[in-house]
Amino acid sequence: MSTVTTRDEAKKTRKRSVGSTGDKTFRGFAYGAGIAILVLLGAVAFFLLLQSYQVYTASMEEIQEDVGFAQVGSEPLSFWGYAARALFGTVLSALMALAIAVPLAIGIALFISHFAPRRLAQLLGYIIDLLAAIPSIIFGMWGMWTLEPLMKPIFTWMEDYLRPIIVFFTGDSEMVDGEDVWSGGLPFLAYPAENWEWWPIQPDVLTVSAGPARNIAMAAVILAIMILPIITSLCREVFIQTPRLQEEAAMALGATRWEMIKMTVLPMGRSGMVSAAMLGLGRALGETMALLMVLSAGLQINFNVFSVGQHSTIASQIALRWPEASAGTAENPSLEQPFLIALGLLLFVLTFIVNFIARGIVNRRKEFSGANA
């Protein structure tokens, strides 16, 4: 009897030993993976900083002497002046794309999860997932050759019918005796529209340039289409996780389908929708090739979204300037490539800031997020 007991205890000891080894191995692998991510991010940041630190300390004269493209027309720009203009275009295009994509994505996700028949929902889900796999250069080609001719009449229509409304509130400039005179509008809106080029409420906001519509509005539409599958897929998965009992309880109390969605589905999925939107924003901030193909680059700080040659993004500026940028020699290094790498570092920091803000928003609603449990 004692021999049998001893054998059983030995077997249990061996099992605990094997289990303990497996736990230690898995724990070490998990810790190693987490540390590897931190090391990788640190290495990228260190490389960008090491290759571009001289730009941050360079004087205006050195920038103008070494960096031939650091100017807008005949106006010379410092690094921070150039970066501010590219950063403005980056954020503007991404926010416009988000404003277009998020409502559409939530609507499509709700249709797939709560309205569409099962077979149609599965088909739409597959199509949405496939759209996310299309390369950005394909979106750029499609936007340049197919979507742009379709969007130009829409932009023109908006100028014809919405610009007079803005002129009514802000006034407009007109030639009087050979002089450009601002007339009309409400005083508190006319003054900033007349004197501040960056003011968002002014007639030029909806002025459509002649020729192809290669403007920031067109770029925002392309970005919205590109980030739509990502946001839709995540929102759909979040909406599906809504407890079925809560939906049935709302319907049993007399709620309509929309009231049930408003009371149960949307509150439960709020943090997921924010996470999806921030993920789409991160994709939009770093997009390069599609914007390079559909956007006529400029470096202005204004809200003339229908005008050509007004805005550009950090990523498209890097892609546009890098082939011609010089690294110089060991004896006589150039600042052109470090200048562009410094822009990349700013974009790197911007994506981190966006992720931190998104995490803070999600944590405020952590009771609805399984990821925060």
Buried (B, 14 or more C-beta within 10 A) or exposed (E): EEEEEEEEEEEEEEEEEEEEEEEEEEEEEEEEEEEEEEEEEEEEBEEBBEBBBBBEEBEBEBBBEBBEBBBBEEEBBBBBBBBBBBBBBBBBBBBBBBEBBBEBBBEBBBBBBBEBEEEEBEEBBEEBEEBBEEEBEEBBBBBBEEBBEEBBEEBBEBBEEEBEEBBEBBBBBEEEEEEEEBEEBEEEBBBBBBEEEEBEEBBBBBBBBEEBBBBBBBBBBBBBBBBBBBBBBBBBBBBBEBEEEBBEBBBEEEBEEEEBBEBBBBBBBBBBBBBBBBBBBBBBBBBBBBBBBBBBBBBBBBBBBBBBBBBBBBBBBBBBBEEEBEEEEEEEBBBBBBBBBBBBBBBBEBBEEBBEEBBEBBEEBEEBBEEEE
